[in-house]
Amino acid sequence: MKENLEHLRKLYADCGLSLSDIRKEKRFNTETSKEESYVLITRTGIEKIIDKKNIRYNLSIEDSGLSHCTVKVHCWFSDEINSQVMTLGSASVDNCKFKRYPEMAEKRAIARGV
């Protein structure tokens, strides 16, 4: 947990994030029966990180229908080891309030990749 917090602070400083680029949330963990706090990076924050870290990405739709969409993202990072990651983002009637499933799946995939 402490390493995650330090990483988040470094990312915050390195990428010029502001308070409007993060959102603090709380949720109840049913396994531990305790309330937990966590931080989400907003879309503008993700875009700042992409810009500052020179991240390139490619998107493709993996599966789509009237009630769901899954998007795959492949991200390339211009860091000291030129790393890359591939992950998925999905949206469906079960986890999305809006009926714009492709747009939400894209947003989730990019955020998860970054």
Secondary structure, DSSP 8 states (H G I E B T S, - for coil): -HHHHHHHHHHHHHTT--GGGEEEEEEEETTTTEEEEEEEE-HHHHHHHHHHHT-EEEEEEEEEETTEEEEEEEEE--STT--EEEEEEEEETTT-SSS-HHHHHHHHHHHHH-
